[in-house]
């Protein structure tokens, strides 16, 4: 039997009604493993509720209260994400190693993984041979397999040429991991090259 909720909340005074709608949206975002589009969030509130205003209110409250998470737009929806300032604490709590200076080691990408991921992000679809030609270095299958295991790239395409080699593309997991809504949000390739 499906859950039925009172979306309109007509029996509540306006401030309590709005507070309940905000709480429903925040609870749904908290529980969701993926971004929720505004249309889905609108199903939690009354017909006259402005979802955009409710989302803005939630974001402002999280900032004002200094919460360790924030509201972000991703892939046409909304998601709660932890703030970068808490990355080391999260890594430590989830099993990262702390060195003698109290610095938590991150599960950093190798140079090969970084190059391969950048090539895929900026030049997809792209084959392993094309990645190697782009950077002039050998990229092992293990490097690409590690990125596939992380869920950041996919090799489900084949290039339309002799031997039909695998072509790589980024995934939704890549966008989520790097806080991007679309690939258009990648920094210009010149900025990436300057920081590499």
Buried (B, 14 or more C-beta within 10 A) or exposed (E): EEEEEEBEBEEBEEEEBBBBBBEBBBEBBEEBEEBBEBEBBBEBBBEEBEBEEBBEBBBEEBEEEEEEBBBBBBBEBBBBBEBEEEEBEEBBEEEBEEEEEEEBEEEEBEEBBBBBBBBBBBEBBBBBEBBBEBBEEEBEEEBBEBBBEBEBBBBEBEBEEEEEBBBBBBBBBBBBEBEBBEEEEBEEEEEBEEEE
